[in-house]
Amino acid sequence: MSDKWPLRFFVTGKRTRIINDPSDLVPLLQAFGSEAHKKAFDELSKGWLTEQQLSAIVGDERSARRSISLLRKSGLVETKWKMPEPGSTSPEKEYHSTYSRIQANFGASMEDLSEIISLTFMSDEELREVVDKIEKKVMAGDTSLTNLSRELGLSQVFIRGVAKRAEGLAVRGQRIEPFEEER
């Protein structure tokens, strides 16, 4: 029975992120293509940290906040409340990396894969126009991935990737919805 992988999985404490959609690569490539995001992830892999503690380690509050936001949206970090000592400050959120391994299990056309990679490394300025168009449609109630693809003339893989990269959008099954991060 000790040769069964679920037992080793729980004993070692390692969790594996399974990727079944090529658009899930966008936040991963973005996170690990940036030295700041990678450093934040590495620090969060070591233990639970508040945003303030992470800011002190990475040396920049804005960078730490952006890294946490990207890593949370992509499901790579989890949160919990850190309770303060009685009579002191209010509770703070702490963050920790969720996964230590990854397993990709998808097929994609070269065209889709090239769109995903291109999208990942587009500058924010290049992406802004597309995000604005998608956000406008979504805010008007058109959340269907199929409809958005047809109306905007963009592939579904590209739109899913944009939603996973954009701060104000989220993928929910076959819909694109506004994303609001709880604070």
N, C-alpha and C positions, 0 to 999 in steps of 0.2 A: 504494500500500500504506500510506502514512502517513495516509490518511483512515480507516483501520479503527480502531474504538474500542478493541479490546484493546491495540493498540500505544500509543495515548495513555494508556490505563489504566496500563500499566506504566511509561511514561515519566514521568508526573506523580506516580506513587506514591500516588495516591488510590484508596481501596477503597470500594465501594458495598455497603451492607447492604441486602439484598433481603428485604422482609417479605411473606410469603404468608399469614400467619395474623393475624387481627385481635387475638388475645391478645398478640402481640408488641408491641403498642402500650403495654401496661401498664407494663413497665419503662422504655420510652422516655419516656412522659409523666411517669412518676414521677421519672426522672432529670432531665429538663429543666424540670419544674414546681417544682423545688427550687433555690433560689439556691446552696446549698452543693454539691449534686451537679453542677450546671451549671459552677460554678467549678472543681471538681475535674476534670471532663471537659475543660474548656478548657485547664487546665494540662497535663493528660496528652496533649493534642493537640499541644502544643509540643515535647514530648520525653519521654524516659524518666525516671521519678522513682521513688524508693523511697517507701514509706509514710511514713517519717519526714520526707523532703523535702517531700512533699505536705502533711503535717500542719503543717509550718512555714509553708507558703504560705497554706493556708486558715485557719490559726490555731487548729485544734482537732483533736486526735488522734482522738477518737471519730467526729467527722464525716468525717474523711478515711478512716478504716477502713470506715465504713458506705458511703461513696460508692464506694470501691474494690470492696466486696462486691457492691453493686447493679450497678455497671457491668460487673464480671466475669461475674456471673450472667446478665446480659442480653447478653453477648457483645460488649460495646462496648470492652473493654480486653483487651490481651494481656499476658503476663508473660514475663520472662526473669530469669535469675540474674545478679546483678552480682558479679563476682569481686573480692574485696578485694585490696589490696596484700599481697604475701607477708609473713607474720608478723603481720598485723593481725587484725581481727575476722573473723567468719565471713561467708559469702556472704549477700546480701540479695536479695529479689525486687524487680525494677523493673517498673513498669507504664507502658503507653503506649496511647493510644486506637487502636483497630483500624480504625475507619471514619471517613471524612470526608464521606460522602454517604449518602443513603438513597433507596430506591425502594420504594414500597408497591404491591403488586399483589394485591389481594384484594377480594372482595365480602362484604358482611355485611348482615344485616337491620338495620333501625333499632333493633330490640329488642336484638340482640346488641351493636351499637355503643353503645347507651345503657348496657348492663350493663358494658361495658369501661370506659367513661369514668367511670361511677359508682364502680366498683371501684377505679380508679386513685386517686381522690381521697377514698376512705373513710379515716377515721382508723384507726390500728392497733388501737385498742380495738374499733371497730365490726367489723373484720375478724377479730379473734381467735377468736370463736366458730366461724365458718365454717372457719378454718384448723385449729382443734382437731378438729372433726368429720372433716375430710378426713385429717388426720394420723393420727387414731385408726384409720380404715378402712385407710389405706395400711400402717401398722405391723402391722395384723392380716393383711396379705397381699392385700387387695383393691385392686389397682393399676389395674384397667381403667377407663378414662375413661367408657366406656358404663355399666358397673355403678355407678360412683360417682355419675354423673348420675342414674340411675334411683333408687338408694337414698337419695340426699340431696335429690332433688327440685330439683336445680339444673341449669342448662344446661351443656353441655360447654364452651362458650366461657367461661362464668363460672368454671368449675373450672380450666380451663387458665390463665386470667388470675390466679386466686388462687395457683396453683402458681408462676407466674412472678413474683409479687410476694412471696410468703412466703419467708422465709429458709430454712426447713427442707424445702421441696418443690421438685421439678423435673419438667418435662415431658419424657418420652422417648417420642416417637411417640404412640401411643394409650394410654400408661400415665402414671400419676403416681407418682413414686418419691421416697424421701427424698433430700435434697440435702445433701451434706457437702462443704464447701469445703476443698480441701487447703491446708495452711499451709506 
